[in-house]
Amino acid sequence: MAVVGKSAVVLGAGMVGVCVALHLQKSGYRVTLVDRKTPGMEASYGNAGLINRGSVFPLSLSDITHHLSGALLKNHPNVHVHLSQLPHYWHWLYYLLIGNSRSRYEASVKGLDSLFRHAVAEHKTLLAMSGGKQQLMEKGWLRLYRQEASFRAVQYQRDYYDRLGIRYDIFDPEGISELEPAITSGFCKGVLIRDTASLVDPSGVINGYVNTFQSSGGQFCQVSAENITRDSDGFLIETHGENIRGHIRGHIVVLALGSWSGELCEKLGYSFPMAAERGYHQQFQPSDAFQLSRPIHDVDGGYVMSPMNNGLRLTTGIELSARDAPPVSKQLYQASRNAREVFSLGNPVGAVWVGSRPSMPDGLPVIGEAPRHPGLWFAFGHGHAGVGTGAVTGRVISELISKARPVIDVSPFSPVRFVG
Ligand SMILES: Cc1cc2nc3c(=O)[nH]c(=O)nc-3n(C[C@H](O)[C@H](O)[C@H](O)COP(=O)(O)OP(=O)(O)OC[C@H]3O[C@@H](n4cnc5c(N)ncnc54)[C@H](O)[C@@H]3O)c2cc1C
């Protein structure tokens, strides 16, 4: 349903906010996109770029206890836990503990699967609009196992893939080398998850989306959103930018501030159990003899490596800490040391990057209308999957706002599961 003359304000120009803005614009809203930085400079900048059909598993209690034992010994880069920062994530951890049941896990897998079924196709639509088709690599995702035991330990994941129709193939060492000639040793098994694509320059994709949005009349405003109030005519956003305070008005508002969503929600009386699952990246410029043709995950080494336009990007697992704590070099150091055991990485290029995955304890984003503020919509908490599922989230939010039937069942993502 086309909407004429109505204004929408989208707070946050990460992958999620930008895709929401584009979709609302397509359905007829006059859209203002707001970010205190240039678009796509937080989590949506430094990720591994995967649109991974197989990313359907939330963290479970057994993951946490398994990882915690390793993490407390500080011997593995999969998860680093800073207990001194516990006050920053105890609320999230508490929900994760009390929600630990088979049925909740199944519900989260189902919810993530519903998003990922549309994730690649929805990005393709936006990439076609923005002239960025060449930014999408469709060669799957190769998970590599150093030990048979680790391969066997995640048989349950492959059982889920079978149930959900996620296509994959298993390779022995020779098959791995045929797929990726640069990998000649180190791994006993590889699992190629098909139907997975990746972006070779996530921030370039966002720039393309924003250019399309602006050239179709959308406004981008580089200010910080400080507060949201409601009056008879919609919403008033108090802003702060370059020492100037101001206001932006909108009939509807979409809050898509990633790991910063909690602060504005608290001001409105909604307390979400979010945590910042931080992660690091370092780019490398390997020799021409060592090139990957698709992203790989060294499961036992605890890192993902993705071919990007400007080199190979090594990304780390989870660091549970305060969102704004100073970076700690240990996790990235361990991950790159493990990578060097099997890869000729070459020299690091550029600075170490740290960012925050906006994580909800059930692994599902919050997508829906604020229970006590009709016209205010939430689109945050995409955890490990916001780059991949940003485009489908944009579509779903716009369908909900326009009162069209959403492409997926949105009930698993309702804010009401955490706030009334
Ligand atoms: C190491 C790492 C690897 C990852 N790999 C993948 C991957 O392969 N695939 C995948 O799908 N996901 C991946 N992720 C997760 C993904 O990056 C996030 O889920 C996604 O970027 C979240 O997008 P977002 O738009 O919600 O948040 P963000 O990109 O963080 O955007 C939030 C925006 O809000 C703005 N903002 C905050 N506060 C204010 C304010 N008060 N006023 C105005 N603006 C404000 C910020 O400046 C920012 O631009 C990874 C994350 C990390 C850290």
The ligand as a MOL file (V3000), in Angstrom:
LIG
                    3D

  0  0  0     0  0            999 V3000
M  V30 BEGIN CTAB
M  V30 COUNTS 53 58 0 0 0
M  V30 BEGIN ATOM
M  V30 1 C 33.8120 -9.3140 14.0380 0
M  V30 2 C 32.3980 -9.3230 13.5130 0
M  V30 3 C 32.0700 -10.1350 12.4380 0
M  V30 4 C 30.7560 -10.1650 11.9650 0
M  V30 5 N 30.4610 -10.9070 10.8480 0
M  V30 6 C 29.2010 -10.9140 10.3550 0
M  V30 7 C 28.8860 -11.6130 9.1640 0
M  V30 8 O 29.7400 -12.2420 8.5390 0
M  V30 9 N 27.6080 -11.5850 8.7090 0
M  V30 10 C 26.6230 -10.8990 9.3700 0
M  V30 11 O 25.4690 -10.9160 8.9350 0
M  V30 12 N 26.9000 -10.1920 10.4900 0
M  V30 13 C 28.1580 -10.1830 10.9900 0
M  V30 14 N 28.4500 -9.4860 12.1230 0
M  V30 15 C 27.3490 -8.8290 12.8350 0
M  V30 16 C 26.9350 -7.5640 12.1040 0
M  V30 17 O 28.0650 -6.7610 11.9030 0
M  V30 18 C 25.8690 -6.8250 12.9100 0
M  V30 19 O 24.8020 -7.6980 13.2330 0
M  V30 20 C 25.2830 -5.6840 12.0810 0
M  V30 21 O 26.3070 -4.8890 11.5320 0
M  V30 22 C 24.3530 -4.8310 12.9300 0
M  V30 23 O 23.8790 -3.7890 12.1070 0
M  V30 24 P 23.0810 -2.5960 12.7290 0
M  V30 25 O 22.6860 -1.7050 11.6160 0
M  V30 26 O 22.0320 -3.1080 13.6290 0
M  V30 27 O 24.1670 -1.8910 13.7050 0
M  V30 28 P 25.3940 -0.9280 13.3890 0
M  V30 29 O 26.0260 -1.2480 12.1020 0
M  V30 30 O 26.2640 -0.9250 14.6010 0
M  V30 31 O 24.6950 0.4810 13.2110 0
M  V30 32 C 24.1820 1.2180 14.2770 0
M  V30 33 C 24.3400 2.6890 13.9110 0
M  V30 34 O 23.7380 3.5100 14.9110 0
M  V30 35 C 24.5200 4.6880 15.0350 0
M  V30 36 N 24.2190 5.3000 16.3290 0
M  V30 37 C 24.3940 4.7760 17.5650 0
M  V30 38 N 23.8960 5.6150 18.4930 0
M  V30 39 C 23.4190 6.6940 17.8340 0
M  V30 40 C 22.7340 7.8920 18.2550 0
M  V30 41 N 22.4640 8.1330 19.5330 0
M  V30 42 N 22.3540 8.7710 17.3060 0
M  V30 43 C 22.6000 8.5270 15.9870 0
M  V30 44 N 23.2280 7.4120 15.5380 0
M  V30 45 C 23.6210 6.5120 16.4590 0
M  V30 46 C 25.9480 4.1830 14.9230 0
M  V30 47 O 26.8270 5.2310 14.5670 0
M  V30 48 C 25.8210 3.1120 13.8470 0
M  V30 49 O 26.1000 3.5990 12.5520 0
M  V30 50 C 29.7540 -9.3980 12.6020 0
M  V30 51 C 30.1010 -8.5540 13.6590 0
M  V30 52 C 31.4080 -8.5120 14.1210 0
M  V30 53 C 31.7550 -7.5890 15.2460 0
M  V30 END ATOM
M  V30 BEGIN BOND
M  V30 1 1 1 2
M  V30 2 1 2 3
M  V30 3 2 2 52
M  V30 4 2 3 4
M  V30 5 1 4 5
M  V30 6 1 4 50
M  V30 7 2 5 6
M  V30 8 1 6 7
M  V30 9 1 6 13
M  V30 10 2 7 8
M  V30 11 1 7 9
M  V30 12 1 9 10
M  V30 13 2 10 11
M  V30 14 1 10 12
M  V30 15 2 12 13
M  V30 16 1 13 14
M  V30 17 1 14 15
M  V30 18 1 14 50
M  V30 19 1 15 16
M  V30 20 1 16 17
M  V30 21 1 16 18
M  V30 22 1 18 19
M  V30 23 1 18 20
M  V30 24 1 20 21
M  V30 25 1 20 22
M  V30 26 1 22 23
M  V30 27 1 23 24
M  V30 28 2 24 25
M  V30 29 1 24 26
M  V30 30 1 24 27
M  V30 31 1 27 28
M  V30 32 2 28 29
M  V30 33 1 28 30
M  V30 34 1 28 31
M  V30 35 1 31 32
M  V30 36 1 32 33
M  V30 37 1 33 34
M  V30 38 1 33 48
M  V30 39 1 34 35
M  V30 40 1 35 36
M  V30 41 1 35 46
M  V30 42 1 36 37
M  V30 43 1 36 45
M  V30 44 2 37 38
M  V30 45 1 38 39
M  V30 46 1 39 40
M  V30 47 2 39 45
M  V30 48 1 40 41
M  V30 49 2 40 42
M  V30 50 1 42 43
M  V30 51 2 43 44
M  V30 52 1 44 45
M  V30 53 1 46 47
M  V30 54 1 46 48
M  V30 55 1 48 49
M  V30 56 2 50 51
M  V30 57 1 51 52
M  V30 58 1 52 53
M  V30 END BOND
M  V30 END CTAB
M  END
